[in-house]
Amino acid sequence: VITMTKEQEAFLTRINQYAEKVMADIDPQKTPISVQLENLRPIMETIAAEQNRPLEDIFIEYMDLASEFSVQNAQQFKEDYLDFDMVQDDIYKSH
């Protein structure tokens, strides 16, 4: 499990909150990544200016963190789901 720093968490949360506002009506499964990223460009440009970093660096960091976060969530879901299966098995065995 990769642990994010507070700064990385804040960075990811800020972009994700922005995304929820500007892309509320967009289906991520049906919308090309390029279109989704274009919608995120204004917040990424703002962060790049605040941190005096190239836009490309912000984009790359976001993609890295978002994919790590996604993998962690999938793993956590899997663990929770497996735990649920074990609990269910125990319930069935006890009856």
C-alpha positions in Angstrom: 0.0 0.0 0.0 1.4 3.4 -1.1 0.9 6.1 1.5 0.2 9.6 0.1 1.6 12.6 1.8 -0.9 15.2 3.2 0.2 17.5 0.3 -0.6 14.7 -2.3 -3.9 14.0 -0.7 -4.8 17.7 -0.7 -3.7 18.0 -4.4 -5.8 15.0 -5.4 -8.8 16.1 -3.4 -8.7 19.6 -4.8 -8.7 18.4 -8.4 -11.3 15.7 -7.7 -13.6 18.3 -6.1 -13.2 20.5 -9.0 -14.0 17.6 -11.3 -17.2 16.8 -9.5 -18.4 20.4 -10.1 -17.4 20.8 -13.7 -18.1 17.3 -14.9 -21.2 16.4 -12.8 -23.2 15.6 -15.9 -20.4 13.6 -17.7 -20.4 9.8 -17.7 -16.7 8.9 -17.2 -17.2 5.5 -18.8 -18.5 7.1 -22.0 -16.4 10.2 -22.1 -12.9 10.1 -23.6 -10.0 10.7 -21.1 -8.8 13.6 -23.3 -12.2 15.4 -22.9 -12.1 14.7 -19.2 -8.6 16.1 -18.8 -9.5 19.2 -20.9 -12.2 19.9 -18.4 -9.6 19.7 -15.6 -7.2 22.0 -17.4 -8.2 25.2 -15.6 -7.6 23.8 -12.1 -4.4 22.2 -13.2 -3.2 25.6 -14.7 -4.1 27.3 -11.4 -2.1 24.7 -9.3 0.8 24.9 -11.8 0.9 28.7 -11.4 0.6 28.5 -7.5 3.4 26.0 -7.3 5.5 27.6 -10.1 5.6 24.2 -11.9 5.0 23.3 -15.6 1.4 22.2 -16.4 2.8 18.9 -17.6 4.2 18.1 -14.1 0.8 18.8 -12.6 -0.9 16.5 -15.2 1.6 13.7 -14.6 1.4 13.9 -10.8 -2.4 13.9 -11.0 -2.5 10.8 -13.3 0.0 9.0 -11.0 -1.9 9.8 -7.8 -5.3 9.1 -9.3 -4.2 5.7 -10.5 -2.6 4.8 -7.2 -5.8 5.9 -5.4 -7.9 3.9 -7.8 -5.7 0.8 -7.2 -5.9 1.3 -3.4 -9.7 1.7 -3.5 -10.1 -1.4 -5.7 -7.9 -3.4 -3.2 -9.9 -2.1 -0.2 -13.2 -3.0 -1.9 -11.8 -6.4 -2.6 -10.8 -6.9 1.0 -14.1 -5.6 2.3 -16.0 -7.8 -0.2 -13.9 -10.9 0.8 -14.6 -10.1 4.5 -18.3 -9.9 3.7 -18.1 -13.3 2.0 -16.4 -14.8 5.1 -19.1 -13.3 7.3 -21.8 -14.7 5.0 -20.2 -18.1 5.1 -20.1 -18.0 8.9 -23.8 -17.1 9.1 -24.7 -20.0 6.8 -22.5 -22.4 8.7 -24.0 -21.4 12.0 -27.6 -22.2 10.9 
